[in-house]
Protein backbone atom coordinates (compact mmCIF):
# COMPACT_ATOMS: atom_id res chain seq x y z
CA UNK A 1 0.00 0.00 0.00
CA UNK A 2 2.87 2.39 0.81
CA UNK A 3 4.33 1.82 -2.66
CA UNK A 4 0.98 2.73 -4.26
CA UNK A 5 0.79 5.95 -2.20
CA UNK A 6 4.32 6.93 -3.23
CA UNK A 7 3.56 6.25 -6.89
CA UNK A 8 0.35 8.29 -6.70
CA UNK A 9 2.19 11.21 -5.10
CA UNK A 10 4.80 11.12 -7.86
CA UNK A 11 2.09 10.89 -10.53
CA UNK A 12 0.30 13.94 -9.09
CA UNK A 13 3.56 15.90 -8.84
CA UNK A 14 4.40 15.13 -12.47
CA UNK A 15 0.89 16.07 -13.64
CA UNK A 16 1.26 19.47 -11.97
CA UNK A 17 4.82 20.05 -13.22
CA UNK A 18 4.84 18.41 -16.66
CA UNK A 19 1.21 18.22 -17.77
CA UNK A 20 -1.15 15.29 -18.34
CA UNK A 21 0.15 11.86 -17.29
CA UNK A 22 -1.15 8.76 -19.06
CA UNK A 23 -1.85 5.59 -17.09
CA UNK A 24 -1.43 2.32 -18.95
CA UNK A 25 -2.58 -1.22 -18.30
CA UNK A 26 -0.85 -3.99 -20.21
CA UNK A 27 0.62 -1.35 -22.54
CA UNK A 28 -2.74 0.28 -23.36
CA UNK A 29 -3.65 3.81 -22.22
CA UNK A 30 -6.61 3.53 -19.87
CA UNK A 31 -6.65 6.83 -17.98
CA UNK A 32 -5.07 10.26 -17.73
CA UNK A 33 -4.22 12.34 -14.65
CA UNK A 34 -4.55 16.10 -15.08
CA UNK A 35 -3.61 19.05 -12.94
CA UNK A 36 -6.80 20.66 -11.58
CA UNK A 37 -6.18 23.90 -13.53
CA UNK A 38 -5.99 21.93 -16.79
CA UNK A 39 -9.10 19.99 -15.89
CA UNK A 40 -11.12 23.11 -15.08
CA UNK A 41 -9.98 24.79 -18.30
CA UNK A 42 -11.04 21.75 -20.35
CA UNK A 43 -14.29 21.25 -18.45
CA UNK A 44 -15.19 24.92 -18.65
CA UNK A 45 -15.85 25.02 -14.93
CA UNK A 46 -14.23 26.71 -12.02
CA UNK A 47 -14.06 30.36 -11.20
CA UNK A 48 -14.94 32.77 -13.97
CA UNK A 49 -12.11 35.10 -14.90
CA UNK A 50 -12.92 38.80 -15.27
CA UNK A 51 -10.42 40.17 -17.80
CA UNK A 52 -10.62 43.70 -16.36
CA UNK A 53 -9.81 42.41 -12.86
CA UNK A 54 -6.91 40.33 -14.20
CA UNK A 55 -5.47 43.38 -15.97
CA UNK A 56 -5.81 45.49 -12.82
CA UNK A 57 -4.09 42.77 -10.78
CA UNK A 58 -7.13 42.24 -8.54
CA UNK A 59 -7.76 38.70 -9.80
CA UNK A 60 -5.21 35.94 -10.47
CA UNK A 61 -5.46 34.25 -13.86
CA UNK A 62 -4.86 30.50 -13.42
CA UNK A 63 -3.17 30.07 -16.81
CA UNK A 64 -1.01 33.19 -17.07
CA UNK A 65 -0.55 34.12 -13.40
CA UNK A 66 2.63 35.97 -12.56
CA UNK A 67 3.84 36.23 -16.16
CA UNK A 68 0.87 38.44 -17.05
CA UNK A 69 1.45 40.63 -14.00
CA UNK A 70 5.11 41.10 -14.98
CA UNK A 71 4.21 42.13 -18.53
CA UNK A 72 1.59 44.59 -17.29
CA UNK A 73 4.06 46.16 -14.85
CA UNK A 74 6.58 46.58 -17.68
CA UNK A 75 3.96 48.24 -19.90
CA UNK A 76 2.94 50.58 -17.09
CA UNK A 77 6.58 51.52 -16.45
CA UNK A 78 7.18 52.28 -20.14
CA UNK A 79 3.98 54.31 -20.28
CA UNK A 80 5.03 56.31 -17.22
CA UNK A 81 8.30 57.23 -18.94
CA UNK A 82 6.34 58.60 -21.90
CA UNK A 83 4.20 60.92 -19.75
CA UNK A 84 3.37 63.76 -19.83
CA UNK A 85 2.38 64.08 -23.43
CA UNK A 86 1.50 67.31 -25.13
CA UNK A 87 -2.09 67.53 -26.30
CA UNK A 88 -2.37 67.27 -30.06
CA UNK A 89 -4.34 69.93 -31.84
CA UNK A 90 -7.12 68.67 -34.05
CA UNK A 91 -8.37 70.85 -36.85
CA UNK A 92 -11.67 70.20 -38.42
Rosetta blueprint (number, residue, H / E / L):
1 X L
2 X H
3 X H
4 X H
5 X H
6 X H
7 X H
8 X H
9 X H
10 X H
11 X H
12 X H
13 X H
14 X H
15 X H
16 X H
17 X H
18 X H
19 X L
20 X L
21 X E
22 X E
23 X E
24 X E
25 X E
26 X L
27 X L
28 X E
29 X E
30 X E
31 X E
32 X E
33 X E
34 X L
35 X L
36 X H
37 X H
38 X H
39 X H
40 X H
41 X H
42 X H
43 X H
44 X L
45 X L
46 X L
47 X L
48 X L
49 X L
50 X L
51 X H
52 X H
53 X H
54 X H
55 X H
56 X H
57 X L
58 X L
59 X L
60 X L
61 X L
62 X L
63 X L
64 X L
65 X H
66 X H
67 X H
68 X H
69 X H
70 X H
71 X H
72 X H
73 X H
74 X H
75 X H
76 X H
77 X H
78 X H
79 X H
80 X H
81 X H
82 X H
83 X L
84 X L
85 X L
86 X L
87 X L
88 X L
89 X L
90 X L
91 X L
92 X L
